[in-house]
Amino acid sequence: MSSTSVVLGAGLMGRLLAWQLARSGHSVDLFDAGGPDAQGSAARVAAAMLAPLAESVITEPSVVKMGHYALSRWPELLAQLSTPVFFQQEGTLILWHRQDAAEASRFSRQLQATSEKIPALGQAQSLDAAAVAQLEPSLGTRFAQGLYLPGEGQLDNRQLLAALLHELQNESPNHGPVRLHWHSPRALEDFKPGTQGQPDWVFDCRGLGARQQWAGLRGVRGEVIRLHAPEVTLQRPTRLIHPRYPIYIAPKEDHVFVIGATEIETEDLSPASVRSTLELLSAAYTVHSGFAEARILEVTTQARPTLTDNLPAIRCLGERTVQINGLYRHGFLISPAMLDVVIEWVQHHTTHLAQQFQLKFEHV
């Protein structure tokens, strides 16, 4: 007899988990407070960069290890989808202006330290102006120096959310059934897994919706601009070292670019400020003058679910209730690892992967 599972929250983690549970034969009910377009999900407002070495400058080794795992795991997951999702693994380019050379030197030293601790990540490669121009011809010789992080990647976050929805909506003879409940918020106390008439498992992937059950969970605001820039061609995500924070430019298909950087300790979801919008757009323009004629598709804000130490965690409330939260700004980077830890736990009631990743896995 197949297991029955309830998944709360249909953001990135909830959709991935519901999909993989169904593929393993579970009968799944997926509940979300919003609709199928994921408008309330932090995953919709993201660049979906897969850059463990670049992120190592601001996060811990556990996240870096999970991110490195994702570089090989994402292609496997995407191959299981029936609709295509943009994915590339052309590395990350790090650039800076001359006045930020000292900060760039510090950044480079941090990358070197990470590579020594986790050799599988490889090394950042130093570039001169000619090498930068060879990697990104449209930049010419505007930058005298740079760093190249080979093997890092990105995907299209909105294509992925839509592709996962398609899988969940369409019955497959090889999957367990999935019932989708939109505009239907549920709480953990609504279910008593393992008792008669109740699901076998409950998985809480609600992000900030789980604040009442997880002390210390908070939102960290992010602001992202999406542009259409026909005059700009970039082959890979590009990060600009900035006096206050690194700014990223992630090229998607059809000359669409996602630009972001800001992290503000607030759950305020009001429109982006003039200051942050100007900083992001100005930084993009200094990378490529073609952004001057770009069209602004949207300026969006969202609060990322973040725990007190800025690290993800999994908690088991009893034997059959599992909470997954705290993915912060690293949702696409670490979600394959988080997914596989949960599936391993469900199947074997143990998880060697959590130990491998140094992931916080608690029993409450």
N, C-alpha and C positions, 0 to 999 in steps of 0.2 A: 504494500500500500504506500502511495507517495505521501510525502510530508506536505503539510499546509503551512504557509508562511504569510505574515502580514508585514508589509514594508510601509513605514510612515515617512513621507517626504519623497517627492519626485524630482529632486534636483539631480545633479550629476551622480552622486553616490547612490541615491535611491534607485535611479533608473538602471545603473550598471548592476546593482545587486539584484533587483527584481528580475532583470533579464537573465543573469547567470543562474539564479535559483531556478527559474523556469526551465532553462536549458538542462539543468541537472535533475529535472523531473518534479520539482515542487509545484504545487498549486498555489498561486500567489494572488493576494489582494494588495493593491498599491493605493494608498490614500494620500491626497495632497490638498492643502488649503486653497491652492490656486487652480489654474487651468492647465491644459496640455502644452501651452506655449512657453511654460517655465518663466513667465515674466517676473515672478518673485524670487527666482533662484540666483544665487551669487554666480553660478556657472554661466549664466547668460551674459554677464558683464565681466568678460575675461579675455585675455589674449591667448590662453591655452599654450603657453610655451613650455617645452620640456627641456629644461636647462639646469640639470643638477649641479654642474660645476659653477656656473654663473651665480646660482642661488646660494652656493655655499658661503658666500661673503656675508650673508645676512641670516643664515639659519644653521641648524645643528646637523651633525653627521647622520643622525637617523633619517632625516628628511632627504639628505643627499643620497643615502643608500637606497631609499625607496624610489627616488627619482631616477637613479641609474638603472634600477630594475625595470622601471616603466619604459625605458627606451627600447627594450626588446619585447616587452609585454604588450604595448599598445598595438604594434603591427599584427600580433596574433589576435587580439580582440577585434580590431577593425576588419580583419579578414572574415570574421564570423557574421558580420553585418550584411544584409541583403542590399543596402544602399550605400554608395560611396561616400567617404568622408575625406576631405583634404588633409593630407599628412605629408610632412617632409622632414628630412633629417640631414639638412645641409649645414649644420653647425650654427654657432652664435658669433656675431661680430661685435666686439667692444671698441668704441671710439671715444675720443676726448679731444677737447680743444687745448691749445698750449697752456692757457692759464690754469687748467685743471690737471697738469702733469703730476703734481705731488699726490693728489688723490688717486690718480691712475696708478702710480707706483705702489701705493698702499694696497690698492685693489689687486694688482698683479702679485704682490707678496702673499696675500691671502689665498689666491688661487693656487699658488705654488705649494703652500702649506697643506691645502686640501688634497692636492694630487699626491703628496708624499704620504698622507694618511690613508688615502683610498686610491691606490695606483690604477685600479681598473678604469677610473675616470679619464685617464690620459692627461696630457699636459696642454696648457694654453700655449699657443704659438705666437711669438712676437712678430709684428708686421711693420715694415716701413711703408712709405707712401706708395711705392710701386706695387707692393704686395696687396695693400688695401685696394688699389685700383684694379688689380687683377681679379680679386674676389668679387668686388662690386664695381664694375666699370662705370656705372652712372655717377659714382661719387668722384671720379677723377682723382686729382691729387689734393683734394680739399683737406685731407687729414694726413699729417706727417707720420703718425704712428697709430697702431691699433693692436688688438689681440684677437686671435681666432681660436674658438673652442670647438674642435671638430666633433661630429657625432651627435651634437645636441639637436633638438627638433621642435616641432610645433604641430598642432592640428587646428581644425576649425571647430570652435566650441559649439556654435549654433547648429552646424551641420550634424555634429555628433549627437546633440540633444534630440534633434529631429529624427535621426536614424534610429536611436534607441527607442523613441516613441513608436516609430514604425514597427519595430520588432515586437514591442509589447502589445500593439493593437492587432497584430496579425497572428492568427492561430497557426501553429506548426505541429505536424504529427510527431515530431521529435521532442517537443517541449511540453511542459505542464501548462495548464490554462492560466491566463493572467486576467484579472478583473480590475479595471481602472476606475477609481472613485475620485472624480475631480470636484473641487469646491466642497471638500468633505474633510475638514480637520478632525483628527483623532489624537487622543493622548494615550500614554502607556497604560493608565489605569482603566482604559476601556477594554482591555484584554487580559485574560488569565491563561497564558499559553500552557499547554499540556493537560488542561482539564477538559472534561467532556463538553463537546460543542464549541470548543475554542481552538485557535490555531496551534500548531506544534511549536512555531517560532514567531517572535515579534522582533523586528529590526527597526530601530529608531534612527533615521537619517534626516531629521528635520532641520539640522543646522540651528539657527537662532530660535526656531520654534520649540527647541527642547530646553530653553533656559530655566523653566520651573523645575526640571528634573536634574539639572547639572549646574551646580554652583560655580561661579567664576566664568561662565561662558559669556562672551561679550561680542559686539560687532565692531569691526574695524573698517571704516569707510574707504572705498576705492572709487576713483573717477577715471573713466575711459572715454576716449574720443574715437569714433570711427569715421574715416575719411575715404573718399573716392578720389584718387589722384592718378589720372591717365598718363601724366607726364613723368611719373616716378616708377622706376623699376628697382626693386631690391630683391635679392635672391634668398635672403635669410633674415631672421630676427636680428635687429641691430640695437644695441644698448649704448646710450650716451652717458658717460660719467658726468655727473652734475654736482655742483657744490652742495646741494641739499639732499638729493636722492638720485639714483640712476633712473633714467627715462628709457623706456623701451619702445621700439617701433616694430610691430609684427606684420609682415606682408601676408595677406590672404590672397585668394584667387581674384582675378578680374580687377587688379589694381585697387583693391580695398585694403586699407591699413588700419590696424588697431594701435592706438598710442595711449600710454598710461604711465603712471608712476606713483601718484599720490596715495598716501596712507595716513588717515586721520583717525585718532582715537575717539570715534563717535559713531552712533548708529543713525545719525541724522541722514535722511535720504532726500533732502531738498536738492534743487539743481546745483550744479557745479558752480564754484565761485569764479569771478572774472580773473582773479589772480592765477588760480591753478590752470584755467583754460588757456590763458595767455602764455603761461610757462610751458605747457605741453606743446602748444602750436608753435611757439617761437623756437623751442628746441628741435622740433621736427624740421622747421625751415632751415635751421643751421646745418642739419645733416644733408638736406637736399632742397635746393631752391625751387624745385618743381612743386613742392607742397604749397607754394604761394597760390597756385591756381586750383588747388584741390577743393572739393566740395564737402562740407561737413554733413555727414549722414545722420549722426546723432552724438550727443554728449550725455552719457549715462552715469549713474551712481548706484552703488550697491554696498551693503555691509557684509563683510566676510565673517563667518562664525569662527571665533578665536578663543582658545583657552588661555589660562593665566600665563603659561610659559610659551605661548605661541606655537605649541607643538600638537600634533594630532594624538588622539587616544581612542581606544576601544574599551568599553566597560560591559561586563556581564552582570545584569541584575537577576540573580538566580541562575538557573540552568539554561533557560530558553528565551531570555530577553537580552538583546544585544544593542548597545548604543554605539554609534560611530559618529565622531564629531571632531571639531577643531582643525579642519583642513586649511583654514586661514587663506593665504594667497597662493597656496600650493595644490589646489584641488586636482587639476589635471596632471600635475607632476607626480602626485603620490596615490591617486585613487586606484590604479591597478594593483598596487601593493596592498592597500587597505582591503580591497575587494578579495584578493586571494587569501589574505589572513582570515577573513570572515568565513569564506567558503571552506577553508581548511578546518576551521573550528567546528563548523556545522557537520562536516563529514566525519571528523575523527575525534572531536572533543579535546583536541590538543592543537598547538600551532607552533611549529618550528620556525615558520617564516617570521613571526613576531619577534622571536629572539634574534634571528638573523638581521632584521632591520632595526633592532633596539627600539621597537615600537612599544609604547605604553599600553599594556593589555591588563586590565584590572578586573577583579571579581569583587563586587560590592555586596 
